Amino acid sequence: MNVGIVGYGVYIPRYRIKVEEIAKIWGEDPERIKRGLMVEEKSVPAPDEDTATIAVEAARNAVKRAGIDPQEIGAIYVGSESHPYAVKPTATIVAEAIEATPRLTAADFEFACKAGTAGIQTCIGAVEAGMMKYGMAIGADTAQGAPGDPLEYTAAAGGGAFIVGKNNGESLAMVEGTYSYTTDTPDFWRREMRPYPKHGGRFTGKPAYFKHVISAAHGLLRQLKFTPQDFTYAVFHQPNGKFPLQAAAELGFSKEQVLPGLLTPKIGNTYSGASLIGLASVLDQARPGDRVLVVSFGSGAGSDAFSMVVKDAIEEKRDRAPKVVDYVNTKAYVDYSTYAKYRKLLVR
């Protein structure tokens, strides 16, 4: 492949709610919840934040880090399961906000938590085919979780944006290959007009998350003839803190390879943004020559796996925009009543 990542950016809302605060409302043992999910707190969008605003901020940071003219972006794809409009694309809002219009194509993607990586694959194909100079893919969500549901402890907000271009001197990471694994596995869903998703409980684990993540990773490793030892970092979709570590262990990756990109314990599950924010966190720390494995997961169900090699341009571009740690450490805590107000859990 002659394609690379030219720029990336993230955005995470500053508000947080602790597991203890949610557990107190439902009479749950917070320590049991934290042990079970490996999550301490999650991000909460402010009343004026949604998937569109999050995507815009991440996109602006990606353009800053890339140092390119937005007018040269030929496509913007926004993956999310919480688009603010049922009929009205988020992607056009982002395109207008970063001044990339009008000479581009734009569309919204939906595949649960892997819609952002599906956008990256689409950009890779278009750039490789010579259809455009740059393509931007975004994964962003203000995730939904019904009050009292286990999802409420993890469903968070945040997003990541990646700009794909030719692999040349401006590329900060070269894409070596990608591999997808998809089946019809109904582990998680939300019907039209319903505010909160349903899930299959433990069914979301082995037949859904682990089957697809591990199969996609194995497929890519076989395709490229690599082993876990060929990678410096590994990023797996992180619905909680436990699943990615368990998947890594089953594949033969060490905890040390995974922890730099594991953000869920501190910000929760940002759904379509989760694997992209994890990748951004790794790129914030990686050095030229480091190889990174990224495997997303979207319920319904499928996984996209990527292998990337960090290039010299990372050193020049890294500090052009806020890093993941800047957003993780900039926070203000809210109580459950404020959280309920912000998330519109109470209707007059």
C-alpha positions, 0 to 999 in steps of 0.5 A: 500500500502507498497510503499513510496517516497525514494528520490526526486529532481528538476531542474529549469533553471536560466533564466527568462522572465517577463510577461511585456517583452512578453506583450510589444512585442504584444501590450498587457496590462501586468497587465491584463495578470498577473491578468488573469493568475496569472503569473509574470514571467517564466523560460527559458531554456538556449540554451544548456538545453533541457528535457534530461538535465533537467531530468538528473539534477533532477534525480541526485538530487533525488539520492543524497537525497535518498542516494541510489546506482543508480545500485539498480534502476530497472526502469527509466521513463521520462514523457514529451511532449518535448522529444528532440528526436522523436525516441530515448528515453530520459530515457536511457540518464538519466540512463547512466548519473546517472550510473544506467545502464545496469540492468534496464528497461527504457522508455519515457512516454507521456500524456501531463502534467501528464506523470510524475505522470503516471510514478510514478504509474508505479513505484508504481505497479512494486515496490509493485509487487516485480519486483524491489527495486526502480523505478524512475519517472521523469516529465520534459519539455521545454514547447512550446508556439507559439509566440503571443499565450496566452501560451507564457506567461506561457510555461516554463521549469523545471522538478522533479524526484521521486524515489519509493521504499518500505515503510520502514525506508528510505521512506520520504513519504508513498503513501496511495493510487492513483486514476485516471480519464481519458476521450477522451477530445481533449482540447490541442494537437500538431500534428506530425512535428508541432512546437507548440500545439493548444488548445481549449481556454476556452474549456481547463477549465471546460470540461478538467482541472476542470472536470478531476482534481476534479473527480480524487480528489473526487475519491481518497477522497471517496476511502480513506474516507478522507475529505479536512480537513485530509490534510495539503497540496494540490498540483494541476496541475498548468497551471496558478496561478488561476486554482489550487486555483479555483479547491481547492476551489471547492473541499473544500481546503483552499488557505493556503493548496495550496500556499506552492506548487503553483510555476507557478506565479514565474516560469510558467507552467513546464508542466510534471514537474508542479505537481512534482515540486509543490510536491517537494516544499511541501516536502521541508517544510513538517513535519512528519505526514503531509498528502499531496494530489497531483492531476496532469492533462494532456490534452487529458485528464486525472488526477492522484491523490495521497495521501501521508503521510510524514515520519520521514526520511524527516528530515534527507534527506531534505537538501541533495540536492538543494530545490525548493526555491534554484532554484526559487531564482537563476535567471537572466532575459532575454529580448524578443530577447534573449528569442527568440534566446534561444527558436529558434523562429527565423530561419535563 
